[in-house]
């Protein structure tokens, strides 16, 4: 972790074109900008940890992070992935100011930390921003609901198929899935690593996906969607 204030992100206005910060006025943006810092993280470093005090809202500017619940038995459950210009904090922002999940850098990342009390002030004073934030957060909650439905109602093939579609379309923005460890597929689908590898290999054998140099490409979108829907 490297403190890197104002090295990549000179002010909050750089985020407005692709985030809900566009709703804020100049004074509100200035308030956030005066109470933030930017930090660079290497792949695998923890950005915030489950159980620690929630002191800042985190916005990833470059790279991808994964959000997961840590269990005492050492097994993790990935809830979602987060990429550029999404606001991350979780339920603790307005509950108990404590992190209830962990955010880890899946790739090298730069992230902006906005002081929580200043964020709450801006949030409470701007109804349009409040609505937009709640809408964005509600989408995240819905994704978690969908994730638990996936884990309880789908077989292993269906879980992997739906996870590949989610990763391709929403995390890697309709591109190839790059350098995602097999353990992450397991943690995303509540499967053992061995089971996840077996299903991925079967999809490869069936010509549904291509796996080469830790890169997954979807070759047969229709088949993958059918498996995700019915398996």
C-alpha positions in Angstrom: 0.0 0.0 0.0 1.4 3.4 -1.0 0.0 6.7 -0.1 -0.4 8.6 -3.3 -2.4 11.7 -2.6 -3.2 13.8 -5.7 -0.9 11.8 -7.9 -3.5 10.3 -10.2 -6.7 12.1 -9.2 -6.3 15.8 -8.9 -9.8 16.5 -7.8 -13.3 14.9 -7.4 -14.5 16.6 -10.6 -12.5 13.9 -12.5 -15.1 11.3 -11.4 -18.2 13.2 -12.3 -18.6 11.9 -15.8 -18.9 8.3 -14.8 -20.3 8.3 -11.3 -23.1 9.7 -9.2 -20.7 12.5 -8.1 -22.0 14.3 -11.2 -25.0 15.3 -9.1 -23.0 17.4 -6.7 -22.4 21.1 -7.0 -19.0 22.8 -7.0 -19.1 23.4 -3.2 -20.0 19.8 -2.4 -17.3 18.5 -4.6 -14.9 20.8 -3.0 -15.9 19.5 0.5 -15.2 15.9 -0.6 -12.0 16.8 -2.4 -10.6 18.6 0.7 -11.3 15.5 2.8 -9.9 12.7 0.7 -6.6 10.9 0.0 -5.6 8.5 -2.8 -3.8 5.3 -2.1 -2.2 2.7 -4.5 -2.6 -1.0 -3.8 -0.8 -4.0 -5.2 -2.8 -7.0 -6.4 -3.8 -9.0 -3.3 -3.6 -6.2 -0.8 -6.5 -5.5 1.5 -8.2 -2.1 0.9 -10.5 -2.4 3.9 -11.1 -5.3 6.2 -14.2 -6.9 7.7 -14.6 -5.9 11.3 -12.5 -2.7 11.2 -13.9 0.8 11.7 -15.5 2.4 8.6 -13.8 5.8 8.4 -13.9 6.4 4.7 -16.0 5.8 1.5 -13.7 4.1 -1.0 -13.8 4.8 -4.8 -11.6 2.6 -7.0 -10.2 4.7 -9.9 -8.1 2.1 -11.7 -8.2 -1.7 -11.4 -10.8 -4.2 -9.9 -11.5 -5.1 -6.3 -13.4 -8.1 -4.9 -15.8 -7.8 -1.9 -16.2 -10.9 0.3 -17.3 -12.2 3.6 -14.6 -13.8 5.7 -15.5 -16.9 7.7 -13.7 -18.3 10.7 -13.2 -21.6 9.0 -11.0 -19.9 6.5 -13.5 -20.1 3.6 -14.6 -16.9 2.0 -17.7 -16.0 0.1 -17.3 -13.5 -2.6 -20.4 -11.2 -2.8 -19.4 -9.1 -5.8 -16.6 -7.3 -7.6 -16.2 -3.6 -7.9 -14.5 -1.5 -10.6 -14.0 2.1 -11.6 -15.9 5.0 -9.9 -18.3 3.0 -7.7 -18.8 4.1 -4.1 -17.9 1.3 -1.6 -18.6 1.2 2.0 -21.4 -1.2 2.7 -24.2 -1.4 5.3 -21.9 0.1 8.0 -22.0 3.6 6.4 -25.4 4.3 8.1 -25.5 1.5 10.6 -22.6 1.2 12.9 -19.6 2.6 10.9 -18.0 -0.8 10.8 -17.0 -2.9 7.8 -19.1 -6.0 7.4 -17.1 -7.3 4.4 -13.5 -7.1 3.1 -12.4 -5.4 -0.1 -9.3 -6.7 -1.7 -7.4 -5.5 -4.8 -8.0 -8.2 -7.4 -5.5 -6.3 -9.7 -3.2 -3.4 -9.0 -5.5 -0.5 -8.0 -5.6 3.1 -7.1 -8.4 4.1 -4.7 -9.7 7.3 -3.3 -10.7 7.5 0.4 -13.3 10.1 1.3 -13.8 10.9 5.0 -17.1 9.4 6.1 -18.5 12.3 8.1 -18.0 14.8 5.3 -19.6 12.3 2.9 -22.6 11.9 5.3 -22.9 15.7 5.4 -23.0 16.0 1.6 -25.4 13.0 1.4 -27.8 14.5 3.9 -27.9 17.9 2.4 -28.4 16.9 -1.3 -31.7 14.8 -1.8 -30.9 14.0 -5.4 -27.5 12.7 -4.5 -29.1 10.7 -1.6 -31.6 9.1 -4.0 -28.8 8.3 -6.5 -26.6 6.7 -3.8 -29.5 4.7 -2.5 -30.4 3.5 -6.0 -26.8 2.4 -6.6 -26.6 0.7 -3.2 -30.0 -1.0 -3.8 -28.6 -2.5 -7.0 -25.7 -4.0 -5.0 -28.1 -5.4 -2.5 -30.2 -7.0 -5.3 -27.0 -8.5 -6.7 -26.3 -10.1 -3.3 -29.9 -11.5 -3.2 -29.4 -12.9 -6.7 -26.1 -14.4 -5.6 -27.7 -16.2 -2.7 -30.5 -17.4 -5.0 -27.8 -18.7 -7.4 -26.1 -20.6 -4.6 -29.2 -22.3 -3.2 -31.1 -23.1 -6.4 -28.5 -23.8 -9.1 -26.3 -26.9 -9.6 -22.6 -26.5 -10.1 -22.7 -26.0 -13.8 -25.4 -23.3 -13.5 -23.4 -21.5 -10.8 -20.3 -21.4 -12.9 -22.1 -20.4 -16.1 -24.0 -17.5 -14.4 -20.8 -16.4 -12.7 -18.9 -16.3 -16.0 -21.6 -14.2 -17.5 -21.6 -11.8 -14.6 -17.8 -11.4 -14.7 -17.7 -10.9 -18.5 -20.5 -8.4 -18.7 -20.4 -6.5 -15.5 -16.8 -6.8 -14.1 -14.6 -7.1 -17.2 -17.1 -5.0 -19.3 -18.0 -7.6 -21.9 -14.4 -8.6 -22.4 -12.3 -11.6 -21.5 -12.0 -12.6 -17.9 -8.4 -11.9 -17.0 -6.3 -13.7 -14.4 -9.1 -14.7 -12.0 -7.8 -17.4 -9.7 -9.7 -20.7 -9.6 -10.1 -20.2 -5.9 -12.1 -17.0 -6.7 -14.5 -19.0 -8.9 -14.9 -21.4 -5.9 -15.5 -18.5 -3.5 -17.9 -16.9 -5.8 -20.0 -20.0 -6.3 -19.6 -21.7 -2.8 -17.9 -24.7 -4.3 -14.6 -26.4 -3.7 -11.7 -25.3 -5.8 -11.5 -28.8 -7.3 -15.2 -28.7 -8.3 -14.9 -25.3 -9.9 -11.9 -26.4 -11.9 -13.7 -29.5 -13.1 -16.7 -27.5 -14.4 -14.5 -25.0 -16.1 -12.6 -27.8 -17.8 -15.8 -29.4 -18.9 -17.0 -26.1 -20.4 -13.7 -25.8 -22.2 -14.0 -29.4 -23.6 -17.5 -28.6 -24.7 -16.3 -25.6 -26.7 -18.3 -23.1 -24.5 -15.3 -21.2 -23.3 -11.6 -21.0 -24.1 -9.0 -20.9 -21.3 -5.5 -19.9 -22.2 -2.8 -18.2 -20.2 -5.2 -17.6 -17.3 -7.6 -15.8 -19.7 -11.2 -17.0 -20.2 -13.0 -16.2 -23.4 -16.7 -17.0 -24.0 -17.0 -18.9 -27.3 -20.7 -19.9 -27.1 -22.7 -17.3 -25.4 -26.1 -19.0 -26.1 -25.0 -22.3 -24.6 -23.7 -20.5 -21.5 -26.9 -18.6 -21.1 -29.0 -21.8 -21.4 -26.9 -23.5 -18.8 -27.2 -20.5 -16.5 -31.0 -20.5 -17.0 -31.8 -24.2 -16.6 -29.0 -25.9 -14.7 
